[in-house]
């Protein structure tokens, strides 16, 4: 059986690596299920102080796998699981992040990316909206700046992602930047980390409680629409969608 999420441990920090490079770590039903299981194991393992979420290949995640998408409920559950995990989750990004991948990023507690990383909310370009991923993204990000990138699908760099509130930090050497962060987490008590994280994520979880059902239904409705079918077909065929104004 192919493993889509790798795991290694060093001094109390479990590193989970998205490892589906043939699909640019797209969020397939299988990958979402496997990542959720790995996070459950981390939550239950008293030897794990913190989790680093990273990737193999040049892309952290390309977003939803259009050929094998997860059910919206499963994606909501995964994002909430990251937010609610009683241990800090640190994103380590050395590649590109698109669409649903930004939902994973926003769900994490601390996020670091290489200066060469790029980001984009590409949903509008295939006829849908960043519905489910808004649950962690909107409470974390600057609303005025977010409106530009939600509505245009433009790419932006790591420095801009810091300004938006999607990244904690960016550096040429992301591991060097994370070294003091992981040292601090190793020096912190499990109870202190869990309760402090609960304080920090309260507003994000309020958004899940209020909006998850509506946004899940909206996502399903949009993906079943004629415009989404055209947008996804155009993407897979590497052509412009019918609505693009030349």
Residue pairs with C-beta under 8 A, 6 or more apart in sequence:
3 19
3 34
4 18
4 19
4 20
4 28
4 30
4 31
4 34
4 35
5 16
5 17
5 18
5 19
5 31
5 34
5 35
5 38
6 16
6 17
6 19
6 56
7 14
7 15
7 16
7 17
7 38
8 14
8 15
8 17
9 15
9 47
9 48
11 186
12 47
12 48
12 49
12 50
12 186
13 48
13 49
13 50
13 51
13 52
13 182
13 185
13 186
14 42
14 45
14 48
14 50
14 51
14 52
15 51
15 52
15 54
15 92
16 35
16 38
16 39
16 42
16 51
16 52
16 53
16 54
17 54
17 55
17 56
18 25
18 31
18 35
18 53
18 54
18 55
18 56
18 60
18 61
19 25
19 55
19 56
20 26
20 28
20 31
21 56
21 57
21 59
23 62
23 65
24 57
24 58
24 59
24 61
24 62
25 31
25 55
25 56
25 57
25 59
25 60
25 61
25 62
25 101
26 61
26 62
26 63
26 64
26 65
26 66
27 61
27 63
27 64
27 65
27 69
27 70
27 75
27 100
27 101
27 104
28 65
28 67
28 68
28 69
28 70
29 65
29 68
29 69
29 70
29 71
29 74
30 68
31 65
31 70
32 70
32 74
32 75
32 78
33 70
33 74
35 78
36 74
36 77
36 78
36 81
39 51
39 78
39 81
39 82
39 85
39 89
40 81
42 48
42 51
42 85
42 87
43 85
43 86
43 87
46 190
48 87
49 87
49 185
49 186
49 188
49 190
49 193
50 87
50 88
50 89
50 90
50 182
50 185
50 186
50 193
51 85
51 87
51 88
51 89
51 90
52 89
52 90
52 91
52 92
52 178
52 182
53 82
53 89
53 90
53 91
53 92
53 104
53 108
54 60
54 91
54 92
54 93
54 94
55 61
55 93
55 94
55 95
57 95
58 95
58 96
59 95
59 96
59 97
59 98
59 101
60 91
60 93
60 94
60 95
60 96
60 97
60 101
60 104
60 105
60 117
61 97
61 98
61 100
61 101
61 104
62 96
62 98
62 99
62 101
63 98
63 99
63 100
63 101
63 102
63 122
63 123
64 70
64 75
64 99
64 100
66 126
66 232
66 235
66 236
67 236
69 223
70 78
72 131
72 132
72 215
72 216
72 219
72 220
73 216
75 100
75 103
75 132
75 133
76 132
76 135
76 208
76 212
76 215
76 216
78 104
79 103
79 104
79 107
79 132
79 133
79 135
79 136
79 208
80 107
80 135
80 205
80 208
80 212
82 89
82 104
82 107
82 108
82 136
83 107
83 136
83 201
83 204
83 205
83 208
84 201
84 205
85 197
86 190
86 193
86 194
86 197
86 198
87 190
87 193
87 194
87 197
88 109
88 110
88 185
88 193
88 197
89 107
89 108
89 109
89 110
90 108
90 109
90 110
90 111
90 112
90 178
90 181
90 182
90 185
91 104
91 105
91 108
91 110
91 111
91 112
91 113
92 112
92 174
92 175
92 178
93 105
93 111
93 112
93 113
93 114
93 117
93 174
94 113
94 114
94 116
94 117
94 174
95 114
95 117
96 117
96 118
96 119
97 105
97 113
97 117
97 118
97 119
97 120
98 119
98 120
98 121
98 122
99 120
99 121
99 122
99 123
99 130
99 133
100 132
100 133
102 119
102 121
102 130
102 133
102 137
102 166
103 130
103 132
103 133
103 135
103 136
103 137
105 111
105 166
105 167
106 133
106 136
106 137
106 140
106 141
106 166
107 136
107 204
109 197
109 200
109 201
110 168
110 181
111 166
111 167
111 168
111 169
112 167
112 168
112 169
112 170
112 171
112 174
112 177
112 178
112 181
113 158
113 161
113 167
113 170
113 174
114 158
114 170
114 171
114 172
114 173
114 174
115 157
115 158
115 159
115 170
115 171
115 172
116 158
117 157
117 158
117 161
117 170
118 155
118 156
118 157
118 158
119 149
119 155
119 156
119 157
119 158
119 160
119 161
119 166
120 149
120 153
120 154
120 155
120 156
121 130
121 149
121 150
121 153
122 153
123 129
123 130
123 131
123 153
124 150
124 151
124 152
124 153
125 153
125 231
125 235
125 241
126 228
126 231
126 232
126 234
126 235
126 241
127 222
127 225
127 227
127 228
127 229
127 230
127 231
127 232
127 241
127 243
128 219
128 222
128 223
128 225
128 228
128 231
129 150
129 218
129 219
129 222
130 137
130 150
131 215
131 216
131 218
131 219
131 222
132 215
132 216
132 219
134 211
134 215
135 204
135 207
135 208
135 211
135 212
135 215
136 204
136 207
137 146
137 166
138 146
138 207
139 203
139 204
139 207
140 165
140 166
140 204
141 164
141 165
141 166
142 163
142 164
142 165
145 160
145 163
145 164
146 164
148 154
149 156
149 164
156 164
158 167
158 170
159 170
161 167
161 170
162 168
162 169
162 170
169 177
170 177
171 177
185 193
222 228
227 243
230 241
230 242
230 243
231 241
234 240
234 241
234 242
235 241
